[in-house]
Amino acid sequence: MSRSGGVSAGALPELRPSETATQIQIGEVAARTGLSLRTIRYYEDVGLLTPAARTKGGFRLYSEADMARLQLLQQMKPLEWRLEEMGDLLGVLTSLAANPSSHERAALLERLVHYREAIDRRIDQMVDHLEQVTAFRDRLEADGNGPG
């Protein structure tokens, strides 16, 4: 199963906070993403997410860029990557969003290709697994319809 294609920087989410970004409290972030407060705090504890700011009372405030990071983390979860890999990919995407020099951009896009290939391999594994599960279900269905 081939999923060849180039890497388009235009398809990357905005991971840089805007100067005029709206700041969102953690409860709203949880509601909008479907993630638990515990998961959001865990991502912060392991360094995958940093709140854009804190209120005077210490409450976390997140930006739309933080929301984009959380959505990427959600999309990475089924890949079963290590936290280091997830953090590295987020770093690549953040660096690309920062308008690097052409040399740096080429190196970052090469790393992005590596991740794209890893995703393709994971999809192939998932498709194989789905085919095995489907065959097993079909076998059970056939066995259930046989002579009793």
mmCIF file of the C-alpha atoms, coordinates in Angstrom:
data_MODEL
# 
_entry.id   MODEL 
# 
loop_
_atom_site.group_PDB 
_atom_site.id 
_atom_site.type_symbol 
_atom_site.label_atom_id 
_atom_site.label_alt_id 
_atom_site.label_comp_id 
_atom_site.label_asym_id 
_atom_site.label_entity_id 
_atom_site.label_seq_id 
_atom_site.pdbx_PDB_ins_code 
_atom_site.Cartn_x 
_atom_site.Cartn_y 
_atom_site.Cartn_z 
_atom_site.occupancy 
_atom_site.B_iso_or_equiv 
_atom_site.pdbx_formal_charge 
_atom_site.auth_seq_id 
_atom_site.auth_comp_id 
_atom_site.auth_asym_id 
_atom_site.auth_atom_id 
_atom_site.pdbx_PDB_model_num 
ATOM 1   C CA . MET A 1 1   ? 0.000   0.000   0.000  1.00 0.00 ? 1   MET A CA 1 
ATOM 2   C CA . SER A 1 2   ? 1.712   3.165   -1.151 1.00 0.00 ? 2   SER A CA 1 
ATOM 3   C CA . ARG A 1 3   ? 1.052   6.622   0.200  1.00 0.00 ? 3   ARG A CA 1 
ATOM 4   C CA . SER A 1 4   ? 3.775   8.509   -1.544 1.00 0.00 ? 4   SER A CA 1 
ATOM 5   C CA . GLY A 1 5   ? 3.709   12.220  -1.689 1.00 0.00 ? 5   GLY A CA 1 
ATOM 6   C CA . GLY A 1 6   ? 5.727   15.267  -0.886 1.00 0.00 ? 6   GLY A CA 1 
ATOM 7   C CA . VAL A 1 7   ? 5.717   17.105  2.369  1.00 0.00 ? 7   VAL A CA 1 
ATOM 8   C CA . SER A 1 8   ? 3.915   20.393  2.121  1.00 0.00 ? 8   SER A CA 1 
ATOM 9   C CA . ALA A 1 9   ? 4.782   23.010  4.681  1.00 0.00 ? 9   ALA A CA 1 
ATOM 10  C CA . GLY A 1 10  ? 1.525   24.743  3.771  1.00 0.00 ? 10  GLY A CA 1 
ATOM 11  C CA . ALA A 1 11  ? -0.416  21.939  5.443  1.00 0.00 ? 11  ALA A CA 1 
ATOM 12  C CA . LEU A 1 12  ? 1.288   22.488  8.794  1.00 0.00 ? 12  LEU A CA 1 
ATOM 13  C CA . PRO A 1 13  ? -0.751  23.864  11.687 1.00 0.00 ? 13  PRO A CA 1 
ATOM 14  C CA . GLU A 1 14  ? 0.207   27.190  13.225 1.00 0.00 ? 14  GLU A CA 1 
ATOM 15  C CA . LEU A 1 15  ? 2.284   26.239  16.247 1.00 0.00 ? 15  LEU A CA 1 
ATOM 16  C CA . ARG A 1 16  ? 3.628   29.704  17.070 1.00 0.00 ? 16  ARG A CA 1 
ATOM 17  C CA . PRO A 1 17  ? 1.579   31.763  19.516 1.00 0.00 ? 17  PRO A CA 1 
ATOM 18  C CA . SER A 1 18  ? 0.141   34.904  18.021 1.00 0.00 ? 18  SER A CA 1 
ATOM 19  C CA . GLU A 1 19  ? 0.873   38.223  19.693 1.00 0.00 ? 19  GLU A CA 1 
ATOM 20  C CA . THR A 1 20  ? -2.879  38.796  19.988 1.00 0.00 ? 20  THR A CA 1 
ATOM 21  C CA . ALA A 1 21  ? -3.775  35.200  20.766 1.00 0.00 ? 21  ALA A CA 1 
ATOM 22  C CA . THR A 1 22  ? -6.817  34.466  22.867 1.00 0.00 ? 22  THR A CA 1 
ATOM 23  C CA . GLN A 1 23  ? -5.895  32.607  26.009 1.00 0.00 ? 23  GLN A CA 1 
ATOM 24  C CA . ILE A 1 24  ? -8.065  29.718  27.078 1.00 0.00 ? 24  ILE A CA 1 
ATOM 25  C CA . GLN A 1 25  ? -8.346  28.097  30.496 1.00 0.00 ? 25  GLN A CA 1 
ATOM 26  C CA . ILE A 1 26  ? -7.584  24.411  30.832 1.00 0.00 ? 26  ILE A CA 1 
ATOM 27  C CA . GLY A 1 27  ? -11.243 23.433  31.328 1.00 0.00 ? 27  GLY A CA 1 
ATOM 28  C CA . GLU A 1 28  ? -12.226 24.912  27.982 1.00 0.00 ? 28  GLU A CA 1 
ATOM 29  C CA . VAL A 1 29  ? -9.197  23.306  26.329 1.00 0.00 ? 29  VAL A CA 1 
ATOM 30  C CA . ALA A 1 30  ? -10.334 19.949  27.717 1.00 0.00 ? 30  ALA A CA 1 
ATOM 31  C CA . ALA A 1 31  ? -13.887 20.509  26.478 1.00 0.00 ? 31  ALA A CA 1 
ATOM 32  C CA . ARG A 1 32  ? -12.757 21.575  23.004 1.00 0.00 ? 32  ARG A CA 1 
ATOM 33  C CA . THR A 1 33  ? -10.231 18.769  22.536 1.00 0.00 ? 33  THR A CA 1 
ATOM 34  C CA . GLY A 1 34  ? -12.003 15.955  24.349 1.00 0.00 ? 34  GLY A CA 1 
ATOM 35  C CA . LEU A 1 35  ? -8.873  15.378  26.428 1.00 0.00 ? 35  LEU A CA 1 
ATOM 36  C CA . SER A 1 36  ? -9.025  15.047  30.183 1.00 0.00 ? 36  SER A CA 1 
ATOM 37  C CA . LEU A 1 37  ? -7.484  17.654  32.470 1.00 0.00 ? 37  LEU A CA 1 
ATOM 38  C CA . ARG A 1 38  ? -5.147  14.925  33.665 1.00 0.00 ? 38  ARG A CA 1 
ATOM 39  C CA . THR A 1 39  ? -3.936  14.194  30.113 1.00 0.00 ? 39  THR A CA 1 
ATOM 40  C CA . ILE A 1 40  ? -3.329  17.876  29.393 1.00 0.00 ? 40  ILE A CA 1 
ATOM 41  C CA . ARG A 1 41  ? -1.378  18.236  32.639 1.00 0.00 ? 41  ARG A CA 1 
ATOM 42  C CA . TYR A 1 42  ? 0.567   15.052  31.827 1.00 0.00 ? 42  TYR A CA 1 
ATOM 43  C CA . TYR A 1 43  ? 1.606   16.467  28.455 1.00 0.00 ? 43  TYR A CA 1 
ATOM 44  C CA . GLU A 1 44  ? 2.802   19.541  30.318 1.00 0.00 ? 44  GLU A CA 1 
ATOM 45  C CA . ASP A 1 45  ? 4.680   17.466  32.921 1.00 0.00 ? 45  ASP A CA 1 
ATOM 46  C CA . VAL A 1 46  ? 6.578   15.513  30.228 1.00 0.00 ? 46  VAL A CA 1 
ATOM 47  C CA . GLY A 1 47  ? 7.428   18.640  28.246 1.00 0.00 ? 47  GLY A CA 1 
ATOM 48  C CA . LEU A 1 48  ? 5.160   18.189  25.224 1.00 0.00 ? 48  LEU A CA 1 
ATOM 49  C CA . LEU A 1 49  ? 3.070   21.239  26.065 1.00 0.00 ? 49  LEU A CA 1 
ATOM 50  C CA . THR A 1 50  ? 3.737   24.487  27.861 1.00 0.00 ? 50  THR A CA 1 
ATOM 51  C CA . PRO A 1 51  ? 0.865   26.793  28.785 1.00 0.00 ? 51  PRO A CA 1 
ATOM 52  C CA . ALA A 1 52  ? 1.129   30.137  27.015 1.00 0.00 ? 52  ALA A CA 1 
ATOM 53  C CA . ALA A 1 53  ? 0.673   31.913  30.351 1.00 0.00 ? 53  ALA A CA 1 
ATOM 54  C CA . ARG A 1 54  ? -0.682  31.652  33.862 1.00 0.00 ? 54  ARG A CA 1 
ATOM 55  C CA . THR A 1 55  ? -3.138  33.860  35.658 1.00 0.00 ? 55  THR A CA 1 
ATOM 56  C CA . LYS A 1 56  ? -2.106  35.682  38.827 1.00 0.00 ? 56  LYS A CA 1 
ATOM 57  C CA . GLY A 1 57  ? -3.823  32.851  40.671 1.00 0.00 ? 57  GLY A CA 1 
ATOM 58  C CA . GLY A 1 58  ? -1.656  30.259  38.890 1.00 0.00 ? 58  GLY A CA 1 
ATOM 59  C CA . PHE A 1 59  ? -4.302  28.913  36.498 1.00 0.00 ? 59  PHE A CA 1 
ATOM 60  C CA . ARG A 1 60  ? -2.965  27.640  33.193 1.00 0.00 ? 60  ARG A CA 1 
ATOM 61  C CA . LEU A 1 61  ? -3.843  29.607  30.071 1.00 0.00 ? 61  LEU A CA 1 
ATOM 62  C CA . TYR A 1 62  ? -3.441  28.100  26.624 1.00 0.00 ? 62  TYR A CA 1 
ATOM 63  C CA . SER A 1 63  ? -3.273  29.656  23.163 1.00 0.00 ? 63  SER A CA 1 
ATOM 64  C CA . GLU A 1 64  ? -4.682  28.473  19.849 1.00 0.00 ? 64  GLU A CA 1 
ATOM 65  C CA . ALA A 1 65  ? -1.134  27.294  19.058 1.00 0.00 ? 65  ALA A CA 1 
ATOM 66  C CA . ASP A 1 66  ? -1.289  25.132  22.207 1.00 0.00 ? 66  ASP A CA 1 
ATOM 67  C CA . MET A 1 67  ? -4.615  23.762  20.983 1.00 0.00 ? 67  MET A CA 1 
ATOM 68  C CA . ALA A 1 68  ? -2.960  22.875  17.652 1.00 0.00 ? 68  ALA A CA 1 
ATOM 69  C CA . ARG A 1 69  ? -0.190  21.026  19.549 1.00 0.00 ? 69  ARG A CA 1 
ATOM 70  C CA . LEU A 1 70  ? -2.784  19.061  21.521 1.00 0.00 ? 70  LEU A CA 1 
ATOM 71  C CA . GLN A 1 71  ? -4.622  18.133  18.337 1.00 0.00 ? 71  GLN A CA 1 
ATOM 72  C CA . LEU A 1 72  ? -1.347  16.885  16.828 1.00 0.00 ? 72  LEU A CA 1 
ATOM 73  C CA . LEU A 1 73  ? -0.670  14.868  19.977 1.00 0.00 ? 73  LEU A CA 1 
ATOM 74  C CA . GLN A 1 74  ? -4.134  13.309  19.659 1.00 0.00 ? 74  GLN A CA 1 
ATOM 75  C CA . GLN A 1 75  ? -3.399  12.394  16.057 1.00 0.00 ? 75  GLN A CA 1 
ATOM 76  C CA . MET A 1 76  ? -0.045  10.863  17.034 1.00 0.00 ? 76  MET A CA 1 
ATOM 77  C CA . LYS A 1 77  ? -1.469  8.726   19.834 1.00 0.00 ? 77  LYS A CA 1 
ATOM 78  C CA . PRO A 1 78  ? -2.560  5.789   17.616 1.00 0.00 ? 78  PRO A CA 1 
ATOM 79  C CA . LEU A 1 79  ? 0.980   5.624   16.219 1.00 0.00 ? 79  LEU A CA 1 
ATOM 80  C CA . GLU A 1 80  ? 2.204   4.381   19.605 1.00 0.00 ? 80  GLU A CA 1 
ATOM 81  C CA . TRP A 1 81  ? 5.332   6.534   19.416 1.00 0.00 ? 81  TRP A CA 1 
ATOM 82  C CA . ARG A 1 82  ? 7.580   7.203   22.375 1.00 0.00 ? 82  ARG A CA 1 
ATOM 83  C CA . LEU A 1 83  ? 7.234   10.600  24.028 1.00 0.00 ? 83  LEU A CA 1 
ATOM 84  C CA . GLU A 1 84  ? 10.648  11.565  22.657 1.00 0.00 ? 84  GLU A CA 1 
ATOM 85  C CA . GLU A 1 85  ? 9.492   10.942  19.088 1.00 0.00 ? 85  GLU A CA 1 
ATOM 86  C CA . MET A 1 86  ? 6.321   12.937  19.624 1.00 0.00 ? 86  MET A CA 1 
ATOM 87  C CA . GLY A 1 87  ? 8.334   15.795  21.118 1.00 0.00 ? 87  GLY A CA 1 
ATOM 88  C CA . ASP A 1 88  ? 10.840  15.706  18.280 1.00 0.00 ? 88  ASP A CA 1 
ATOM 89  C CA . LEU A 1 89  ? 8.117   15.877  15.638 1.00 0.00 ? 89  LEU A CA 1 
ATOM 90  C CA . LEU A 1 90  ? 6.463   18.783  17.456 1.00 0.00 ? 90  LEU A CA 1 
ATOM 91  C CA . GLY A 1 91  ? 9.862   20.478  17.538 1.00 0.00 ? 91  GLY A CA 1 
ATOM 92  C CA . VAL A 1 92  ? 10.299  19.985  13.789 1.00 0.00 ? 92  VAL A CA 1 
ATOM 93  C CA . LEU A 1 93  ? 6.861   21.450  13.084 1.00 0.00 ? 93  LEU A CA 1 
ATOM 94  C CA . THR A 1 94  ? 7.456   24.370  15.451 1.00 0.00 ? 94  THR A CA 1 
ATOM 95  C CA . SER A 1 95  ? 10.814  25.098  13.819 1.00 0.00 ? 95  SER A CA 1 
ATOM 96  C CA . LEU A 1 96  ? 9.247   24.991  10.351 1.00 0.00 ? 96  LEU A CA 1 
ATOM 97  C CA . ALA A 1 97  ? 6.576   27.445  11.489 1.00 0.00 ? 97  ALA A CA 1 
ATOM 98  C CA . ALA A 1 98  ? 9.323   29.850  12.617 1.00 0.00 ? 98  ALA A CA 1 
ATOM 99  C CA . ASN A 1 99  ? 10.459  30.502  9.012  1.00 0.00 ? 99  ASN A CA 1 
ATOM 100 C CA . PRO A 1 100 ? 13.950  28.961  9.186  1.00 0.00 ? 100 PRO A CA 1 
ATOM 101 C CA . SER A 1 101 ? 16.704  29.603  6.653  1.00 0.00 ? 101 SER A CA 1 
ATOM 102 C CA . SER A 1 102 ? 16.479  27.595  3.444  1.00 0.00 ? 102 SER A CA 1 
ATOM 103 C CA . HIS A 1 103 ? 19.256  25.229  4.634  1.00 0.00 ? 103 HIS A CA 1 
ATOM 104 C CA . GLU A 1 104 ? 17.543  24.637  8.005  1.00 0.00 ? 104 GLU A CA 1 
ATOM 105 C CA . ARG A 1 105 ? 14.187  24.247  6.270  1.00 0.00 ? 105 ARG A CA 1 
ATOM 106 C CA . ALA A 1 106 ? 15.582  21.536  3.969  1.00 0.00 ? 106 ALA A CA 1 
ATOM 107 C CA . ALA A 1 107 ? 16.944  19.607  6.971  1.00 0.00 ? 107 ALA A CA 1 
ATOM 108 C CA . LEU A 1 108 ? 13.645  19.947  8.830  1.00 0.00 ? 108 LEU A CA 1 
ATOM 109 C CA . LEU A 1 109 ? 11.651  18.781  5.800  1.00 0.00 ? 109 LEU A CA 1 
ATOM 110 C CA . GLU A 1 110 ? 13.955  15.757  5.517  1.00 0.00 ? 110 GLU A CA 1 
ATOM 111 C CA . ARG A 1 111 ? 13.149  14.889  9.140  1.00 0.00 ? 111 ARG A CA 1 
ATOM 112 C CA . LEU A 1 112 ? 9.470   15.356  8.345  1.00 0.00 ? 112 LEU A CA 1 
ATOM 113 C CA . VAL A 1 113 ? 9.830   12.850  5.487  1.00 0.00 ? 113 VAL A CA 1 
ATOM 114 C CA . HIS A 1 114 ? 11.266  10.366  8.016  1.00 0.00 ? 114 HIS A CA 1 
ATOM 115 C CA . TYR A 1 115 ? 8.140   10.767  10.168 1.00 0.00 ? 115 TYR A CA 1 
ATOM 116 C CA . ARG A 1 116 ? 5.869   10.469  7.133  1.00 0.00 ? 116 ARG A CA 1 
ATOM 117 C CA . GLU A 1 117 ? 7.549   7.177   6.243  1.00 0.00 ? 117 GLU A CA 1 
ATOM 118 C CA . ALA A 1 118 ? 7.147   5.945   9.830  1.00 0.00 ? 118 ALA A CA 1 
ATOM 119 C CA . ILE A 1 119 ? 3.443   6.824   9.657  1.00 0.00 ? 119 ILE A CA 1 
ATOM 120 C CA . ASP A 1 120 ? 3.112   4.931   6.381  1.00 0.00 ? 120 ASP A CA 1 
ATOM 121 C CA . ARG A 1 121 ? 4.714   1.863   7.977  1.00 0.00 ? 121 ARG A CA 1 
ATOM 122 C CA . ARG A 1 122 ? 2.336   2.113   10.940 1.00 0.00 ? 122 ARG A CA 1 
ATOM 123 C CA . ILE A 1 123 ? -0.672  2.417   8.622  1.00 0.00 ? 123 ILE A CA 1 
ATOM 124 C CA . ASP A 1 124 ? 0.479   -0.718  6.802  1.00 0.00 ? 124 ASP A CA 1 
ATOM 125 C CA . GLN A 1 125 ? 0.692   -2.556  10.135 1.00 0.00 ? 125 GLN A CA 1 
ATOM 126 C CA . MET A 1 126 ? -2.761  -1.336  11.115 1.00 0.00 ? 126 MET A CA 1 
ATOM 127 C CA . VAL A 1 127 ? -4.240  -2.421  7.771  1.00 0.00 ? 127 VAL A CA 1 
ATOM 128 C CA . ASP A 1 128 ? -2.682  -5.877  8.187  1.00 0.00 ? 128 ASP A CA 1 
ATOM 129 C CA . HIS A 1 129 ? -4.091  -6.090  11.694 1.00 0.00 ? 129 HIS A CA 1 
ATOM 130 C CA . LEU A 1 130 ? -7.539  -4.993  10.507 1.00 0.00 ? 130 LEU A CA 1 
ATOM 131 C CA . GLU A 1 131 ? -7.470  -7.669  7.797  1.00 0.00 ? 131 GLU A CA 1 
ATOM 132 C CA . GLN A 1 132 ? -6.608  -10.321 10.406 1.00 0.00 ? 132 GLN A CA 1 
ATOM 133 C CA . VAL A 1 133 ? -9.400  -9.191  12.723 1.00 0.00 ? 133 VAL A CA 1 
ATOM 134 C CA . THR A 1 134 ? -11.880 -9.057  9.837  1.00 0.00 ? 134 THR A CA 1 
ATOM 135 C CA . ALA A 1 135 ? -10.936 -12.577 8.756  1.00 0.00 ? 135 ALA A CA 1 
ATOM 136 C CA . PHE A 1 136 ? -11.386 -13.795 12.329 1.00 0.00 ? 136 PHE A CA 1 
ATOM 137 C CA . ARG A 1 137 ? -14.799 -12.114 12.583 1.00 0.00 ? 137 ARG A CA 1 
ATOM 138 C CA . ASP A 1 138 ? -15.837 -13.670 9.267  1.00 0.00 ? 138 ASP A CA 1 
ATOM 139 C CA . ARG A 1 139 ? -14.703 -17.081 10.504 1.00 0.00 ? 139 ARG A CA 1 
ATOM 140 C CA . LEU A 1 140 ? -16.750 -16.723 13.676 1.00 0.00 ? 140 LEU A CA 1 
ATOM 141 C CA . GLU A 1 141 ? -19.734 -15.625 11.642 1.00 0.00 ? 141 GLU A CA 1 
ATOM 142 C CA . ALA A 1 142 ? -19.363 -18.630 9.333  1.00 0.00 ? 142 ALA A CA 1 
ATOM 143 C CA . ASP A 1 143 ? -18.936 -21.004 12.303 1.00 0.00 ? 143 ASP A CA 1 
ATOM 144 C CA . GLY A 1 144 ? -22.048 -19.545 13.914 1.00 0.00 ? 144 GLY A CA 1 
ATOM 145 C CA . ASN A 1 145 ? -24.123 -20.225 10.785 1.00 0.00 ? 145 ASN A CA 1 
ATOM 146 C CA . GLY A 1 146 ? -23.001 -23.853 10.419 1.00 0.00 ? 146 GLY A CA 1 
ATOM 147 C CA . PRO A 1 147 ? -24.854 -26.988 11.466 1.00 0.00 ? 147 PRO A CA 1 
ATOM 148 C CA . GLY A 1 148 ? -25.755 -26.980 15.109 1.00 0.00 ? 148 GLY A CA 1 
# 
